[in-house]
Amino acid sequence: QQRLVESGGGVVQAGGSLRLSCAASGSIYSINSMKWYRQVPGRQREMVASVTNDGTTNYASFVEGRFAISRDNIKNMVYLQMNSLKPEDTAVYYCRGDNTVWGSQYDFWGQGTQVTVSS
């Protein structure tokens, strides 16, 4: 099972930018989809963005046009560029990998990184 380690979180003022990174312990070349989720205490974890191994991206409506996800299959890294940040973007951000092997689906998660946007 792969390990994922997120970094890049912190405190930023509204309107600012942050770039989150997710480092995988092994190759992500064949991983079907890499995703970013976020969670606020007391609320369900929600998907923010995803990128497939052919580069297709998908975004939640609340970040469309502000966030950009990318993956580097050589460095085994996934990134989330977050621009025009809002206080409501404050959350713990998690990296997730989704894959299917021999017909069995599985996912694996990182430990999360805190993002705080001050008004």
MARVEX-638898 format. One record per residue: residue in three letters; z, y, x of N, C-alpha, C in turn. Coordinates in steps of 0.1 Angstrom, whole numbers, plus 5000, padded with zeros to 4 digits. Atoms other than C-alpha are relative to their C-alpha. Last residue first. Layout:
! MARVEX-638898
ALAZYXZYXZYX...
***
This chain:
! MARVEX-638898
SER500749905007506353744896500350145006SER499249895005507253474920499250114994VAL500749885001505253154924500950114994THR499349905008507152854937499250135000VAL500749875000505352544949500750094991GLN499649895010507452244958499150125002THR499649884993505851944976500250114990GLY500149875006505651594963500450115009GLN498749965004506751244974500150144994GLY499249944990503251104975501450044995TRP499649865001501850864950500750045013PHE498949974991499950534947500250155002ASP499949864995497750394920501250015010TYR498649964995496550054911499950145004GLN499849854997493649904891501450025006SER498649955003492849534894500150145004GLY499749985014489249424891501450054996TRP500250135007488949284926500450014985VAL500350114990490349614939499949874993THR500250135006490349924918499549905010ASN501150094995491650254931500049874992ASP500350105011493650564921498949915006GLY501350074998495250784948499949894989ARG500150145006497851044939498749945004CYS501350064997499051374955500149854995TYR500150144995502051544939498549965002TYR501350055000502851914933499949865007VAL500150094989506352014923498649944999ALA499850145003506052314900500149925013THR498850054993505452684898500349864995ASP500450114991501952734884501249955008GLU500150135007503452924855499449895008PRO498650055001504353214879500049864993LYS499249945011500653264885501449935000LEU498850075006498553194915500750084990SER499649935012495153364920501249944993ASN500149855000494153104944500450064987MET499549935012495152744950499950155002GLN499949854998493252534975500350074987LEU500049935012494152164970500150155004TYR499549875000493351934999500050064986VAL500449945012492951565005500750144999MET499249885006493051415039499450044987ASN499150065010491951085054500950104995LYS498649974996490451265085501149944990ILE499950034985487051105081501550025004ASN499850154998487251085043500049965014ASP500650034987487951455040500249865003ARG499550114992488751545004499249985013SER501050064991488451854983500649885008ILE499650124993490152014954498949955009ALA501150094996489652374943500549885008PHE499650104990491952594923498749925004ARG498949954991491352924905500349905011GLY500449884994488152864885500950065010GLU501449994998489652594863499650145005VAL500249974986493452584868498550035003PHE499149894996494552584832499950045014SER500549875005491552394820500850115006ALA499349965013492552094841499550144997TYR498849915000489952024868500650024986ASN499649975014487351764877501350085000THR498749945002485451704909500350024985THR499949945014482651464918501450054998GLY499949855000482551414956500150074986ASP501449954999481151054957500150164999ASN500550024986484650924965498650045001THR500450134997485951094934499549985014VAL501350014992487851414933499749865002SER500350134995490651504908498750015008ALA501450024995492451814897499849865006VAL500549874996495651934880498549995003MET501050004990496951624862499450145002GLU501349985005500251664844498950015011ARG501049974989503651524850498650024994GLN500850114994505651544818499250055012ARG501350025006508251824813499249885006GLY499950015014511951854818498749994993PRO498850085006511651974853500050014985VAL498949905002508052104860501249924994GLN498950025009505551854873501150115001ARG498849914999502251874890501049974989TYR499349985012499351634897501150115003TRP498849924999496751634924500650014986LYS499649905010494151354924501250085005MET498849934995492151124947500450124991SER499749865005489650894930501350045007ASN500949945011487850574939500350154997ILE499149975011489550504973499250074989SER500450095012486850354995500950034988TYR501450005002486950635022499649924987ILE500249975014490650695018498549994996SER501349945004491450525051500050024985GLY501150084997495150475059498750074995SER499750084988498350665061498949915004ALA499950145003497050935038500249925012ALA500450094989497751305044500249854996CYS499550145003497851535014499449915011SER500650104992497451915021500649864996LEU499250124999498252204998499149895008ARG500850114998496652545004500949885002LEU499450114992498352844990499049895001SER500650134998497153174976500849905008GLY500250054986498553494962499349865000GLY501249954995498153664928499649945014ALA501150025010501753604919498850075006GLN500049905011503853614951498949974990VAL501149914999504253294972500150104988VAL499849895010507053054979498950105002GLY499249894995506252724996500150104989GLY499449935011504052414995500950115006GLY500649875003501852325024500650084988SER499549894993502551955027499350134996GLU500549875003502051625009500750115009VAL499149894997502451285024499450134998LEU500649865000500650985010501250105003ARG499049895002501550625019499250135000GLN500149884992499050345014501250094997GLN500049885009500050005000500050125009
***
